[in-house]
Amino acid sequence: MKRLALLLPLLLGLAQPAAAQTGDLTNPVVMVVVLGALALAPFVLIMLTSFVKIAVVLSILRNALGTQQVPPSTVITGLAFVLTLFVMSPVAERMYDAAGGVPETREIFSQASVKAVFEASKLAKEPLREFLLRHAHDKDRILFMELAARLDGGEPPDREDFRVLIPAFVTSELKEAFQIGFLLFVPFIVVDMVVANVLLAMGMQMLSPVIISLPFKLLLFVIVDGWYLVVRGLVLSYAG
């Protein structure tokens, strides 16, 4: 868990400018900044990891099956979180090694411990930068570089700047999630169309095609071992 906690170096880095200005890391203002940064931990776990794409794909899959709330949203979120931990473990390992481990101290908010965390975060964020850079599309990075230049009225930031990488990564993940979702939807739509045409030909307009096609869609998903294929495809999309 210590290694996975190093996925949050950017949050701790947010307090660094304030600490540098005050010169006292035990200043109440700095304490508030640090605690506020830690409160953003769920945001980091969602937006800076594979959670976005995995959760969206699983949600689209459930809608494609037409099973309403089965699996429940809690199960979908839990599975997405477990797969995210599995995918991000190598990144967390590299972050842990780059930071030289987690500083051991009894006083979390002492000046020495906060300084140690700041220094470790500078090193630990580089493997995360590499992960975001590898999975952010060039087109999206160029877009946010141009937008940043127009907003600032100056030169565009570097393509490896977190200001560019983070929104480009999230946009790229959403794009890939919807592409995968489209491919998942197609076979189930075919089943719905076939069932609807059969019912229409038999004059059974009173029967809902959705109810009749549901068992066939579940059977198709079980026959092809759908969960295995979906989970395998999602995990391998981050390989290399």
ABEGO torsion letter per residue (X at the ends): XAAAAAAAAAAAAAAAAAAAAAGBAABAAAAAAAAAAAAAAAAAAAAABAAAAAAAAAAAAAAAAGAEAOBBAAAAAAAAAAAAAAAAAAAAAAAAAAAGEBBBBABAABAAAAAAAAAAAAAAAAAAAAAAAAABBAAAAAAAAAAAAAAAGBBBBBAABAAAAAAAAAAAAAAAAAAAAAAAAAAAAAAAAAAAAAAAAAGBAABBAAAAAAAAAAAAAAAAGAAAAAAAAAAAAABX
